[in-house]
Amino acid sequence: MIDFCNIDNAKSYATEANLMKALATLGLDQMRPVIVRNREGRFTAIFGLHLSGMACSGNVMAAANHGFKTIN
């Protein structure tokens, strides 16, 4: 099995509400993240570079700098 996108080491939160609050605080909530749960049942966000608009804005490291996963 190829480990395509391991989210277990991404920044995560116990509840979806806590994740959404953190994303709002970091200014990442408007970047259309995909909200997922890792194997431990914790919530994290995955950001698509083109889906989120990060590729157009030039700020492709915005989410990654805060411990979230980004995909192309």
BELWOVEN-V10132 format. One record per residue. N is the residue number from 1. PHI is phi in radians with two decimals (NA if undefined). Layout:
N:PHI + N:PHI
This chain:
1:NA + 2:-1.59 + 3:-1.48 + 4:-1.25 + 5:-2.54 + 6:-1.36 + 7:-1.73 + 8:-1.13 + 9:-1.80 + 10:-1.44 + 11:-0.99 + 12:-2.47 + 13:-2.33 + 14:-1.15 + 15:-2.25 + 16:-1.13 + 17:-1.08 + 18:-1.13 + 19:-1.09 + 20:-1.10 + 21:-1.12 + 22:-1.14 + 23:-1.07 + 24:-1.14 + 25:-1.08 + 26:-1.43 + 27:1.34 + 28:-1.82 + 29:-1.21 + 30:-1.59 + 31:-1.62 + 32:0.92 + 33:-1.29 + 34:-1.62 + 35:-1.60 + 36:-2.38 + 37:-1.99 + 38:-1.47 + 39:-1.13 + 40:-1.53 + 41:1.51 + 42:-1.57 + 43:-1.62 + 44:-2.51 + 45:-2.15 + 46:-2.02 + 47:-1.93 + 48:-1.52 + 49:-1.01 + 50:-1.52 + 51:-1.11 + 52:-1.47 + 53:1.57 + 54:-1.10 + 55:-1.13 + 56:-1.27 + 57:-1.38 + 58:1.49 + 59:-1.80 + 60:-1.27 + 61:-1.73 + 62:-0.94 + 63:-1.36 + 64:-1.08 + 65:-1.10 + 66:-1.81 + 67:1.62 + 68:-1.66 + 69:-1.45 + 70:-2.19 + 71:-2.26 + 72:-1.55
